[in-house]
Amino acid sequence: MTTLKVGIADYDEMKARTMRIARGEERPGADEPKVWFTSTESFAKVLSAGNRDLLRVIAEKAPGSLEELSEITGRAKSNLSRTLKTMAGYGLIRMEKGEGRRLAPRVVHDRVALELPLTEQTEPLAAAGGRR
């Protein structure tokens, strides 16, 4: 498996960067994060201990459906469905076609690397004369 590189940027920073890329003013580097969280709190929530346990169970047991994962974990299908949708949105899992119409969760990465500048100001706010 691979390492998913993630970064933290607020909504305005992500929007400004996306617009610069769309206009051709900026090209994302190969070593830059591919997934962005809007805060360290949202990062911590998505990768909480319980959610990391869920990822481990999915990787180890390879459940064939959401129903099977619910049986293994004891969590309600509705709760699992919401959590898996969030994880899929961040690229942590993908839902593969299973038997019949069932969808089976699969872990995409076995590691996450967080890029979090502690002292430098990000370009969108620096360019706009903003403060942190």
N, C-alpha and C positions, 0 to 999 in steps of 0.2 A: 504494500500500500504506500501511500504518500503522505506528505505533510501539507496541510492547508495553511497558507499564510494569511493572517487576518490583520486588520488595522482598526483604529478607532478614529472616527471623524464625525463631527456633528452634521446634521442634515444639510445646512447651508454649504458647508465645506464640500460634502459629497456632490451636491447639485452643481456647484461651481466647477468642480473638477470634471464631472461628467460633461458639462457644456463645453469646457475647453477641449476635451477629447473629441467631442462630436464636431466641433469647428475645425479640428485638425491643428489646434494650437499646442497640444500636448499629446505625447504618446506614452501610454503606461509602460513602465519598464518590466522586464521579465522577472526581476527580483522583488517587485512591489506586491503588496497584498492583493489578493483576488477577491476577498470578501471583506466588507466593512461593517462594523457595528457603530451605532450612534453614541454609545457610551460604554465605559468600563462596566457599569451596572448591567446593561443589556447583555454584554459578553458573559459576565458572571452568571446571569440568570439562565441563559441558553446552555451554558456548560457547567451547570450546577452539579454537585456530587450525584444527585439522583439521575440527572440526564446522562452523565458519564457512565453510570451503572447501566442505564438503558442501552447506550451505545455498545457497551461491553457484551451485554446479553444478546443483542442483535448480531454482533460479530461472531460470538461463540456458538450460538444456537441456530443461526440462520433460519428464523421462522418463515414459514411459507405464506403467512397471511397476518393481517392485523389481529384476527381472532386468535390465532395461535400465540402471537406475542402477548395478547391480553391474558391468555391462560397461563403462560410461563411467568409473567410478571405480577399477575393479580391486579393489574390496573385496568380501569374501565376503558372500553374501546373509544369512547368519545374523548377522554383525556389523552389517550395515546395518539389519536388522530390529530388533535391540535398540536401536541408536542412534535410529532413526526413532520407535520406540515411546516412548522417553524424551523426544525432542523434541516429539512430539505431546502427551504428558502435560503439558508446560510451555506448550503453545499456540504453539510455534514453527512447526510444520507441521500439515497435516491430510492424511489419506489419502483420496483421492477414488476412486470407482468408475471403473475404466478399462475397457478392452476385455475382454469375457468376465468372468472372475472376478478379474481382476487389479486391484490397488490401485496408484494412482499418487500419489507424494508431491507436495505443493504447499506452497510457502512462504507463510505467512500474513502475516507482518510483514517489513518491510525494515529495521527499526531496533528496538533494545532500549534502554530508558532505565532505569537502576538507581537506585532511591531507597534511600539508605543513610545513616541518621542517624549521625553520628560522635560527638556529644556528649550527645544526649538519651537518657534511659532510656525504654523502651517502657512503655506503660500496664499490661499484665498483671503484670509484675514490680514496678513501682512501687506499684501498688495492693495487692499482696500483701506489701509491705515487703521484697521480695527485693533482692539485690545483683547486680551484674554483675561 
